[in-house]
Amino acid sequence: MEIYLIRHAESMGNVSRTIQGCQDVVLTEKGKKQAALLGEYLADVSFDYLYSSDLIRAKDTVKAVEKYQDTQAQIIPFVREINLGPLQGKDRR
């Protein structure tokens, strides 16, 4: 059995150096390109299952992989990043 753990592509929070936690932050244009390249890169890998959190940055990343697969991603809220409480939205600098 092989398991692939894939982190979401670049998000607006990554660029702004914001602590995201479970905030719903979109992918940047660069992130969308990264996700598309990831999908192409993994096109020859046949996944039995795809799982993603319900956060938009994760869903958009897995959609790019799903495009080349015979299975659809299962969106599961409990696999999202943890809630970082008062740190969410703060600058990491």
N, CA, C and O atoms as a printed pandas DataFrame, in Angstrom:
     atom_number atom_name residue_name chain_id  residue_number  x_coord  y_coord  z_coord
0              1         N          MET        A               1    0.837   -1.172    0.000
1              2        CA          MET        A               1    0.000    0.000    0.000
2              3         C          MET        A               1    0.887    1.241    0.000
3              4         O          MET        A               1    1.865    1.325    0.743
4              5         N          GLU        A               2    0.529    2.192   -0.839
5              6        CA          GLU        A               2    1.224    3.473   -0.869
6              7         C          GLU        A               2    0.233    4.561   -0.491
7              8         O          GLU        A               2   -0.917    4.557   -0.930
8              9         N          ILE        A               3    0.697    5.482    0.322
9             10        CA          ILE        A               3   -0.130    6.616    0.740
10            11         C          ILE        A               3    0.599    7.891    0.348
11            12         O          ILE        A               3    1.779    8.062    0.654
12            13         N          TYR        A               4   -0.099    8.773   -0.321
13            14        CA          TYR        A               4    0.448   10.072   -0.709
14            15         C          TYR        A               4   -0.201   11.141    0.172
15            16         O          TYR        A               4   -1.426   11.235    0.242
16            17         N          LEU        A               5    0.606   11.922    0.824
17            18        CA          LEU        A               5    0.111   13.062    1.593
18            19         C          LEU        A               5    0.518   14.313    0.828
19            20         O          LEU        A               5    1.704   14.558    0.605
20            21         N          ILE        A               6   -0.453   15.086    0.435
21            22        CA          ILE        A               6   -0.202   16.246   -0.406
22            23         C          ILE        A               6   -0.711   17.496    0.305
23            24         O          ILE        A               6   -1.860   17.562    0.741
24            25         N          ARG        A               7    0.155   18.458    0.406
25            26        CA          ARG        A               7   -0.233   19.746    0.994
26            27         C          ARG        A               7   -0.843   20.608   -0.095
27            28         O          ARG        A               7   -0.504   20.476   -1.270
28            29         N          HIS        A               8   -1.742   21.487    0.303
29            30        CA          HIS        A               8   -2.351   22.384   -0.677
30            31         C          HIS        A               8   -1.295   23.250   -1.349
31            32         O          HIS        A               8   -0.208   23.460   -0.811
32            33         N          ALA        A               9   -1.628   23.740   -2.517
33            34        CA          ALA        A               9   -0.746   24.640   -3.256
34            35         C          ALA        A               9   -0.720   26.006   -2.570
35            36         O          ALA        A               9   -1.394   26.219   -1.562
36            37         N          GLU        A              10    0.067   26.925   -3.131
37            38        CA          GLU        A              10    0.244   28.233   -2.508
38            39         C          GLU        A              10   -1.093   28.970   -2.367
39            40         O          GLU        A              10   -1.856   29.098   -3.325
40            41         N          SER        A              11   -1.350   29.442   -1.164
41            42        CA          SER        A              11   -2.583   30.193   -0.898
42            43         C          SER        A              11   -2.261   31.658   -0.625
43            44         O          SER        A              11   -1.103   32.027   -0.426
44            45         N          MET        A              12   -3.285   32.470   -0.619
45            46        CA          MET        A              12   -3.112   33.892   -0.314
46            47         C          MET        A              12   -2.513   34.062    1.081
47            48         O          MET        A              12   -1.728   34.982    1.308
48            49         N          GLY        A              13   -2.871   33.193    2.004
49            50        CA          GLY        A              13   -2.311   33.250    3.351
50            51         C          GLY        A              13   -0.822   32.963    3.378
51            52         O          GLY        A              13   -0.089   33.556    4.170
52            53         N          ASN        A              14   -0.367   32.052    2.514
53            54        CA          ASN        A              14    1.068   31.775    2.429
54            55         C          ASN        A              14    1.823   33.009    1.963
55            56         O          ASN        A              14    2.870   33.349    2.514
56            57         N          VAL        A              15    1.294   33.677    0.952
57            58        CA          VAL        A              15    1.949   34.855    0.385
58            59         C          VAL        A              15    1.991   36.002    1.396
59            60         O          VAL        A              15    3.000   36.696    1.520
60            61         N          SER        A              16    0.896   36.190    2.108
61            62        CA          SER        A              16    0.839   37.296    3.077
62            63         C          SER        A              16    1.477   36.928    4.409
63            64         O          SER        A              16    1.523   37.741    5.333
64            65         N          ARG        A              17    1.971   35.692    4.500
65            66        CA          ARG        A              17    2.610   35.176    5.726
66            67         C          ARG        A              17    1.660   35.256    6.924
67            68         O          ARG        A              17    2.050   35.623    8.033
68            69         N          THR        A              18    0.409   34.902    6.662
69            70        CA          THR        A              18   -0.623   34.904    7.685
70            71         C          THR        A              18   -0.781   33.497    8.250
71            72         O          THR        A              18   -0.719   32.515    7.511
72            73         N          ILE        A              19   -0.980   33.406    9.531
73            74        CA          ILE        A              19   -1.277   32.116   10.161
74            75         C          ILE        A              19   -2.705   31.763    9.764
75            76         O          ILE        A              19   -3.651   32.445   10.157
76            77         N          GLN        A              20   -2.857   30.702    8.986
77            78        CA          GLN        A              20   -4.164   30.368    8.416
78            79         C          GLN        A              20   -5.006   29.487    9.326
79            80         O          GLN        A              20   -6.193   29.748    9.519
80            81         N          GLY        A              21   -4.398   28.445    9.885
81            82        CA          GLY        A              21   -5.205   27.509   10.666
82            83         C          GLY        A              21   -6.357   27.001    9.828
83            84         O          GLY        A              21   -6.147   26.514    8.717
84            85         N          CYS        A              22   -7.571   27.106   10.343
85            86        CA          CYS        A              22   -8.726   26.623    9.580
86            87         C          CYS        A              22   -9.479   27.753    8.892
87            88         O          CYS        A              22  -10.642   27.587    8.524
88            89         N          GLN        A              23   -8.825   28.909    8.713
89            90        CA          GLN        A              23   -9.439   29.970    7.923
90            91         C          GLN        A              23   -9.517   29.514    6.475
91            92         O          GLN        A              23   -8.611   28.847    5.976
92            93         N          ASP        A              24  -10.596   29.875    5.809
93            94        CA          ASP        A              24  -10.786   29.481    4.423
94            95         C          ASP        A              24  -10.142   30.522    3.517
95            96         O          ASP        A              24  -10.695   31.605    3.323
96            97         N          VAL        A              25   -8.983   30.201    2.965
97            98        CA          VAL        A              25   -8.193   31.130    2.155
98            99         C          VAL        A              25   -8.002   30.509    0.775
99           100         O          VAL        A              25   -7.699   29.321    0.663
100          101         N          VAL        A              26   -8.178   31.306   -0.269
101          102        CA          VAL        A              26   -8.096   30.804   -1.640
102          103         C          VAL        A              26   -6.652   30.634   -2.104
103          104         O          VAL        A              26   -5.720   31.176   -1.510
104          105         N          LEU        A              27   -6.496   29.868   -3.180
105          106        CA          LEU        A              27   -5.187   29.718   -3.817
106          107         C          LEU        A              27   -4.852   30.976   -4.608
107          108         O          LEU        A              27   -5.734   31.672   -5.109
108          109         N          THR        A              28   -3.565   31.244   -4.707
109          110        CA          THR        A              28   -3.091   32.319   -5.578
110          111         C          THR        A              28   -3.099   31.801   -7.018
111          112         O          THR        A              28   -3.337   30.616   -7.255
112          113         N          GLU        A              29   -2.840   32.689   -7.970
113          114        CA          GLU        A              29   -2.707   32.242   -9.361
114          115         C          GLU        A              29   -1.553   31.253   -9.482
115          116         O          GLU        A              29   -1.650   30.262  -10.207
116          117         N          LYS        A              30   -0.459   31.524   -8.769
117          118        CA          LYS        A              30    0.674   30.598   -8.760
118          119         C          LYS        A              30    0.239   29.259   -8.165
119          120         O          LYS        A              30    0.619   28.201   -8.668
120          121         N          GLY        A              31   -0.548   29.305   -7.106
121          122        CA          GLY        A              31   -1.046   28.084   -6.479
122          123         C          GLY        A              31   -1.920   27.275   -7.416
123          124         O          GLY        A              31   -1.846   26.046   -7.427
124          125         N          LYS        A              32   -2.741   27.942   -8.196
125          126        CA          LYS        A              32   -3.586   27.241   -9.170
126          127         C          LYS        A              32   -2.722   26.543  -10.214
127          128         O          LYS        A              32   -3.023   25.424  -10.630
128          129         N          LYS        A              33   -1.649   27.207  -10.635
129          130        CA          LYS        A              33   -0.719   26.592  -11.592
130          131         C          LYS        A              33    0.007   25.413  -10.954
131          132         O          LYS        A              33    0.206   24.379  -11.592
132          133         N          GLN        A              34    0.406   25.577   -9.676
133          134        CA          GLN        A              34    1.072   24.477   -8.962
134          135         C          GLN        A              34    0.142   23.267   -8.872
135          136         O          GLN        A              34    0.569   22.133   -9.090
136          137         N          ALA        A              35   -1.116   23.510   -8.554
137          138        CA          ALA        A              35   -2.087   22.417   -8.434
138          139         C          ALA        A              35   -2.272   21.713   -9.775
139          140         O          ALA        A              35   -2.328   20.484   -9.833
140          141         N          ALA        A              36   -2.366   22.489  -10.846
141          142        CA          ALA        A              36   -2.511   21.897  -12.178
142          143         C          ALA        A              36   -1.305   21.039  -12.531
143          144         O          ALA        A              36   -1.458   19.940  -13.065
144          145         N          LEU        A              37   -0.101   21.537  -12.234
145          146        CA          LEU        A              37    1.114   20.762  -12.488
146          147         C          LEU        A              37    1.158   19.491  -11.645
147          148         O          LEU        A              37    1.613   18.446  -12.110
148          149         N          LEU        A              38    0.690   19.585  -10.421
149          150        CA          LEU        A              38    0.631   18.412   -9.552
150          151         C          LEU        A              38   -0.298   17.355  -10.144
151          152         O          LEU        A              38    0.033   16.170  -10.171
152          153         N          GLY        A              39   -1.459   17.794  -10.615
153          154        CA          GLY        A              39   -2.398   16.862  -11.242
154          155         C          GLY        A              39   -1.767   16.148  -12.415
155          156         O          GLY        A              39   -1.906   14.934  -12.561
156          157         N          GLU        A              40   -1.068   16.905  -13.259
157          158        CA          GLU        A              40   -0.385   16.312  -14.410
158          159         C          GLU        A              40    0.716   15.352  -13.967
159          160         O          GLU        A              40    0.873   14.272  -14.536
160          161         N          TYR        A              41    1.467   15.748  -12.957
161          162        CA          TYR        A              41    2.571   14.934  -12.447
162          163         C          TYR        A              41    2.067   13.585  -11.917
163          164         O          TYR        A              41    2.716   12.554  -12.093
164          165         N          LEU        A              42    0.903   13.613  -11.267
165          166        CA          LEU        A              42    0.354   12.393  -10.669
166          167         C          LEU        A              42   -0.610   11.646  -11.593
167          168         O          LEU        A              42   -1.260   10.688  -11.173
168          169         N          ALA        A              43   -0.699   12.081  -12.838
169          170        CA          ALA        A              43   -1.653   11.481  -13.771
170          171         C          ALA        A              43   -1.439    9.983  -13.969
171          172         O          ALA        A              43   -2.400    9.248  -14.199
172          173         N          ASP        A              44   -0.202    9.528  -13.884
173          174        CA          ASP        A              44    0.086    8.105  -14.087
174          175         C          ASP        A              44   -0.060    7.271  -12.817
175          176         O          ASP        A              44    0.102    6.051  -12.848
176          177         N          VAL        A              45   -0.363    7.926  -11.712
177          178        CA          VAL        A              45   -0.609    7.214  -10.455
178          179         C          VAL        A              45   -2.106    6.985  -10.349
179          180         O          VAL        A              45   -2.892    7.924  -10.474
180          181         N          SER        A              46   -2.499    5.749  -10.121
181          182        CA          SER        A              46   -3.925    5.428  -10.004
182          183         C          SER        A              46   -4.313    5.382   -8.528
183          184         O          SER        A              46   -3.900    4.487   -7.790
184          185         N          PHE        A              47   -5.106    6.353   -8.118
185          186        CA          PHE        A              47   -5.541    6.413   -6.715
186          187         C          PHE        A              47   -6.868    5.690   -6.536
187          188         O          PHE        A              47   -7.800    5.872   -7.319
188          189         N          ASP        A              48   -6.939    4.868   -5.496
189          190        CA          ASP        A              48   -8.201    4.224   -5.155
190          191         C          ASP        A              48   -9.126    5.205   -4.443
191          192         O          ASP        A              48  -10.345    5.163   -4.611
192          193         N          TYR        A              49   -8.532    6.083   -3.652
193          194        CA          TYR        A              49   -9.294    7.060   -2.876
194          195         C          TYR        A              49   -8.563    8.392   -2.869
195          196         O          TYR        A              49   -7.333    8.443   -2.876
196          197         N          LEU        A              50   -9.326    9.450   -2.855
197          198        CA          LEU        A              50   -8.801   10.797   -2.670
198          199         C          LEU        A              50   -9.600   11.437   -1.547
199          200         O          LEU        A              50  -10.829   11.360   -1.536
200          201         N          TYR        A              51   -8.918   12.061   -0.613
201          202        CA          TYR        A              51   -9.579   12.740    0.495
202          203         C          TYR        A              51   -9.059   14.169    0.574
203          204         O          TYR        A              51   -7.903   14.444    0.251
204          205         N          SER        A              52   -9.919   15.059    1.002
205          206        CA          SER        A              52   -9.525   16.453    1.177
206          207         C          SER        A              52  -10.320   17.056    2.314
207          208         O          SER        A              52  -11.427   16.617    2.624
208          209         N          SER        A              53   -9.733   18.074    2.933
209          210        CA          SER        A              53  -10.512   18.838    3.899
210          211         C          SER        A              53  -11.527   19.677    3.127
211          212         O          SER        A              53  -11.507   19.704    1.896
212          213         N          ASP        A              54  -12.394   20.345    3.832
213          214        CA          ASP        A              54  -13.407   21.172    3.192
214          215         C          ASP        A              54  -12.947   22.610    2.969
215          216         O          ASP        A              54  -13.728   23.443    2.509
216          217         N          LEU        A              55  -11.705   22.907    3.285
217          218        CA          LEU        A              55  -11.187   24.248    3.048
218          219         C          LEU        A              55  -10.906   24.429    1.564
219          220         O          LEU        A              55  -10.398   23.518    0.909
220          221         N          ILE        A              56  -11.231   25.589    1.038
221          222        CA          ILE        A              56  -11.168   25.834   -0.397
222          223         C          ILE        A              56   -9.777   25.604   -0.985
223          224         O          ILE        A              56   -9.653   25.118   -2.109
224          225         N          ARG        A              57   -8.736   25.948   -0.237
225          226        CA          ARG        A              57   -7.381   25.755   -0.771
226          227         C          ARG        A              57   -7.067   24.275   -0.957
227          228         O          ARG        A              57   -6.370   23.905   -1.903
228          229         N          ALA        A              58   -7.567   23.434   -0.076
229          230        CA          ALA        A              58   -7.358   21.986   -0.187
230          231         C          ALA        A              58   -8.249   21.399   -1.284
231          232         O          ALA        A              58   -7.803   20.570   -2.076
232          233         N          LYS        A              59   -9.506   21.834   -1.324
233          234        CA          LYS        A              59  -10.431   21.321   -2.345
234          235         C          LYS        A              59   -9.963   21.680   -3.748
235          236         O          LYS        A              59  -10.035   20.849   -4.654
236          237         N          ASP        A              60   -9.484   22.906   -3.939
237          238        CA          ASP        A              60   -9.017   23.302   -5.267
238          239         C          ASP        A              60   -7.763   22.533   -5.666
239          240         O          ASP        A              60   -7.571   22.232   -6.844
240          241         N          THR        A              61   -6.922   22.217   -4.711
241          242        CA          THR        A              61   -5.727   21.427   -5.006
242          243         C          THR        A              61   -6.108   20.000   -5.396
243          244         O          THR        A              61   -5.594   19.472   -6.383
244          245         N          VAL        A              62   -7.000   19.375   -4.635
245          246        CA          VAL        A              62   -7.373   17.997   -4.944
246          247         C          VAL        A              62   -8.185   17.905   -6.243
247          248         O          VAL        A              62   -8.131   16.883   -6.928
248          249         N          LYS        A              63   -8.927   18.945   -6.585
249          250        CA          LYS        A              63   -9.665   18.941   -7.856
250          251         C          LYS        A              63   -8.719   18.810   -9.040
251          252         O          LYS        A              63   -9.045   18.157  -10.031
252          253         N          ALA        A              64   -7.550   19.428   -8.938
253          254        CA          ALA        A              64   -6.561   19.349  -10.016
254          255         C          ALA        A              64   -6.017   17.926  -10.158
255          256         O          ALA        A              64   -5.706   17.487  -11.266
256          257         N          VAL        A              65   -5.905   17.215   -9.051
257          258        CA          VAL        A              65   -5.453   15.812   -9.080
258          259         C          VAL        A              65   -6.589   14.927   -9.575
259          260         O          VAL        A              65   -6.384   14.033  -10.396
260          261         N          GLU        A              66   -7.769   15.184   -9.073
261          262        CA          GLU        A              66   -8.965   14.417   -9.415
262          263         C          GLU        A              66   -9.246   14.416  -10.921
263          264         O          GLU        A              66   -9.789   13.450  -11.458
264          265         N          LYS        A              67   -8.880   15.481  -11.576
265          266        CA          LYS        A              67   -9.105   15.638  -13.014
266          267         C          LYS        A              67   -8.517   14.485  -13.827
267          268         O          LYS        A              67   -9.028   14.146  -14.894
268          269         N          TYR        A              68   -7.438   13.886  -13.315
269          270        CA          TYR        A              68   -6.734   12.815  -14.019
270          271         C          TYR        A              68   -7.011   11.424  -13.433
271          272         O          TYR        A              68   -6.355   10.447  -13.795
272          273         N          GLN        A              69   -7.977   11.352  -12.537
273          274        CA          GLN        A              69   -8.257   10.098  -11.843
274          275         C          GLN        A              69   -9.645    9.562  -12.193
275          276         O          GLN        A              69  -10.492   10.284  -12.720
276          277         N          ASP        A              70   -9.856    8.287  -11.889
277          278        CA          ASP        A              70  -11.162    7.663  -12.099
278          279         C          ASP        A              70  -12.025    7.724  -10.843
279          280         O          ASP        A              70  -13.104    7.132  -10.798
280          281         N          THR        A              71  -11.558    8.429   -9.838
281          282        CA          THR        A              71  -12.295    8.538   -8.583
282          283         C          THR        A              71  -12.453   10.009   -8.221
283          284         O          THR        A              71  -11.640   10.848   -8.609
284          285         N          GLN        A              72  -13.496   10.303   -7.483
285          286        CA          GLN        A              72  -13.721   11.667   -7.018
286          287         C          GLN        A              72  -13.279   11.783   -5.568
287          288         O          GLN        A              72  -13.374   10.834   -4.790
288          289         N          ALA        A              73  -12.800   12.955   -5.233
289          290        CA          ALA        A              73  -12.337   13.205   -3.865
290          291         C          ALA        A              73  -13.512   13.214   -2.899
291          292         O          ALA        A              73  -14.594   13.717   -3.202
292          293         N          GLN        A              74  -13.269   12.648   -1.743
293          294        CA          GLN        A              74  -14.237   12.725   -0.652
294          295         C          GLN        A              74  -13.822   13.910    0.221
295          296         O          GLN        A              74  -12.695   13.973    0.712
296          297         N          ILE        A              75  -14.742   14.836    0.400
297          298        CA          ILE        A              75  -14.470   16.040    1.182
298          299         C          ILE        A              75  -14.870   15.765    2.626
299          300         O          ILE        A              75  -16.030   15.482    2.928
300          301         N          ILE        A              76  -13.875   15.856    3.511
301          302        CA          ILE        A              76  -14.086   15.475    4.911
302          303         C          ILE        A              76  -13.651   16.629    5.825
303          304         O          ILE        A              76  -12.458   16.913    5.937
304          305         N          PRO        A              77  -14.603   17.285    6.468
305          306        CA          PRO        A              77  -14.259   18.434    7.322
306          307         C          PRO        A              77  -13.271   18.123    8.446
307          308         O          PRO        A              77  -12.472   18.989    8.801
308          309         N          PHE        A              78  -13.299   16.930    9.009
309          310        CA          PHE        A              78  -12.443   16.669   10.170
310          311         C          PHE        A              78  -10.965   16.466    9.820
311          312         O          PHE        A              78  -10.155   16.258   10.723
312          313         N          VAL        A              79  -10.589   16.519    8.535
313          314        CA          VAL        A              79   -9.169   16.445    8.191
314          315         C          VAL        A              79   -8.582   17.828    7.911
315          316         O          VAL        A              79   -7.445   17.944    7.452
316          317         N          ARG        A              80   -9.358   18.872    8.188
317          318        CA          ARG        A              80   -8.851   20.239    7.982
318          319         C          ARG        A              80   -7.797   20.574    9.018
319          320         O          ARG        A              80   -7.655   19.886   10.028
320          321         N          GLU        A              81   -7.056   21.650    8.751
321          322        CA          GLU        A              81   -6.074   22.115    9.716
322          323         C          GLU        A              81   -6.782   22.502   11.007
323          324         O          GLU        A              81   -7.969   22.826   11.013
324          325         N          ILE        A              82   -6.029   22.460   12.094
325          326        CA          ILE        A              82   -6.632   22.761   13.387
326          327         C          ILE        A              82   -6.947   24.250   13.525
327          328         O          ILE        A              82   -6.342   25.098   12.869
328          329         N          ASN        A              83   -7.893   24.534   14.380
329          330        CA          ASN        A              83   -8.235   25.910   14.699
330          331         C          ASN        A              83   -7.157   26.442   15.630
331          332         O          ASN        A              83   -6.929   25.893   16.708
332          333         N          LEU        A              84   -6.511   27.488   15.219
333          334        CA          LEU        A              84   -5.430   28.070   16.014
334          335         C          LEU        A              84   -5.900   29.257   16.850
335          336         O          LEU        A              84   -5.095   30.057   17.325
336          337         N          GLY        A              85   -7.206   29.353   17.017
337          338        CA          GLY        A              85   -7.795   30.357   17.890
338          339         C          GLY        A              85   -7.339   31.766   17.582
339          340         O          GLY        A              85   -7.408   32.209   16.436
340          341         N          PRO        A              86   -6.866   32.484   18.612
341          342        CA          PRO        A              86   -6.506   33.887   18.426
342          343         C          PRO        A              86   -5.294   34.109   17.517
343          344         O          PRO        A              86   -5.028   35.244   17.122
344          345         N          LEU        A              87   -4.562   33.059   17.182
345          346        CA          LEU        A              87   -3.401   33.210   16.295
346          347         C          LEU        A              87   -3.822   33.297   14.827
347          348         O          LEU        A              87   -3.098   33.866   14.011
348          349         N          GLN        A              88   -4.982   32.741   14.486
349          350        CA          GLN        A              88   -5.439   32.756   13.097
350          351         C          GLN        A              88   -5.571   34.187   12.596
351          352         O          GLN        A              88   -6.105   35.058   13.283
352          353         N          GLY        A              89   -5.080   34.407   11.404
353          354        CA          GLY        A              89   -5.150   35.715   10.792
354          355         C          GLY        A              89   -4.025   36.647   11.185
355          356         O          GLY        A              89   -3.895   37.738   10.631
356          357         N          LYS        A              90   -3.202   36.222   12.147
357          358        CA          LYS        A              90   -2.072   37.053   12.588
358          359         C          LYS        A              90   -0.902   36.896   11.632
359          360         O          LYS        A              90   -0.771   35.877   10.954
360          361         N          ASP        A              91   -0.073   37.894   11.587
361          362        CA          ASP        A              91    1.121   37.907   10.762
362          363         C          ASP        A              91    2.179   36.995   11.397
363          364         O          ASP        A              91    2.398   37.040   12.608
364          365         N          ARG        A              92    2.835   36.163   10.568
365          366        CA          ARG        A              92    3.876   35.261   11.089
366          367         C          ARG        A              92    5.231   35.936   11.240
367          368         O          ARG        A              92    6.155   35.332   11.785
368          369         N          ARG        A              93    5.371   37.142   10.785
369          370        CA          ARG        A              93    6.677   37.808   10.848
370          371         C          ARG        A              93    6.986   38.298   12.221
371          372         O          ARG        A              93    8.047   38.881   12.445
